[in-house]
Amino acid sequence: MLELPEALTLARQLRESVVGREIVGVVANASPHKFAFFTGDPDEYGPTLAKHRITDAQAFGGLVELTAGDLALVFGDGVNLRLFGPGASLPAKHQLAIRLDDGSTLVASVQMYGGMSLAPPGELDSPYYRVARSRPSPLSAAFDRAWFDGLTAEAKPTLSAKALLATEQRIPGLGNGVLQDILFEARVHPRTKVGTLDAAARSRLFDAVKTTLAAMADAGGRDTEKDLFGEPGGYRTVLCAKTAALPCPRCGGSIVRQAYLGGNVYFCPTCQPV
């Protein structure tokens, strides 16, 4: 799923490959999907976007925003973006295909759920969008220890470490996928209550958020996700479904998988005691 490292990677690749190109054709909702959501009428996306030139691409949390003229096309979590070169075969099913003046096509497809929105830049009427744009990125200088301490101070003492980091958009773009390695690096169990974290644990957690997300972004995203050209990211994920059967890379013990707060968590009981 689209989280901060992948959103940053896609935005960078879009700036490098499609900024400056003119949109010559758009097909929206070619394969209707129950959980593919559009703001407004998808039939209007083509006439609205045609003849606009793409001028920028940015990431806000787990969102990717493509600017074309006086409009912003926003892709949310669950949307897979792929760029196909001139003459390449496109996927049989897709929810949005944007044909560019060099013959390439940007395709957005949804497997489980995902949203696409069209509005003037900064004016999308969505709470997720507003929060993602207003809160500092964990990779920015504004996301400092004071900001992080403010998040923990506002949280109920009974809130778990997973809930603190990956729910209610406290840190936009930090979801259940990137969470696992962050908690592993911090040596914090997903169920640990915020109120039981001592000063050392809070410091490790803050450092792990910054350094782990930076490593993921610098490597072009996680190896469990794919980039604009269908290639996996270069960050080797430590804890995920693909590595759950392997021994803990730190102590050699067994990794545990549990369902918790709407998704699976992976942890080492020895390295991450409750």
C-alpha positions, 0 to 999 in steps of 0.5 A, a space after each residue: 500500500 502507498 505509504 510515505 516512502 513510496 509516495 516520495 519515490 513516486 513523486 520524484 519519478 513523476 517529476 523526472 519523467 512526466 513534468 513538462 508533458 501535455 495531457 492529450 487524452 484521459 480515460 476514467 473508470 474504464 473498469 468500474 470498481 466498487 472501491 475505486 473512489 472519484 471526487 466528482 464525475 469521472 466522465 469529466 476527468 477527460 474534458 477537464 484535464 485534456 490539453 493541460 501541461 503537467 507542471 509538478 508532482 509532490 508527496 504529502 504523507 501517503 498521497 501523491 499530487 500531480 499538478 496540471 495547469 490550475 488543477 491537482 490530481 491526487 492519488 491516495 492509499 491503495 492506488 497503483 501508479 505505473 508509467 508505460 512507454 510509447 507502444 507498451 501494452 496497458 493493463 486490461 483493467 484500470 481506473 484511470 489512464 492519462 495519455 501524454 504527448 510523447 506517447 507514454 501513458 500514466 495508469 492508475 489502478 485499484 486492487 482493494 480500495 483507493 481514491 482519486 481526486 481532482 481539485 485546484 491545488 491545496 483545495 481538495 475537500 478531504 480531511 486526510 488531504 488537509 491533515 497530510 498537507 498541514 502536518 510536518 513530514 517526519 523527514 523534515 526538520 519541523 518534525 523534531 523531538 518537541 513535535 513528537 513529544 507533543 504527540 505522545 503527550 496528547 495521547 491517552 496513556 492506554 494507547 498502544 505504540 501501534 495506535 500512536 504511530 499508525 492511526 488517526 493520521 497523527 503522522 501522515 504516511 506512516 501506516 501499518 506497513 512501515 510501522 513494523 520496522 520502526 518498532 523493531 528498530 526502537 525495540 518497542 512492542 506494538 501493544 506497549 502502552 504509551 504511558 509505560 514508555 520511559 524516556 529512553 524508549 521514547 527517544 528510541 521511538 523518535 529516532 526510529 521514526 526518523 531514521 527508518 523512514 529516511 532509509 526507506 525513502 532513500 532506497 526508493 521505497 520498500 521491497 514489498 512495494 513497486 515504483 512507477 516502473 513496476 520495480 520493487 523498492 531497494 529497502 529490504 524490509 525486516 519484518 513483513 509477511 515475506 520474512 515472518 518465517 525467518 529468524 529474528 535478524 537481531 537475536 535469532 529467535 522466532 518472529 511472531 505474527 498477530 492480528 491487531 488493530 485492523 491488520 497484522 503486526 510482526 515482532 520479536 518477543 525477545 527484542 520487543 518485550 511488552 
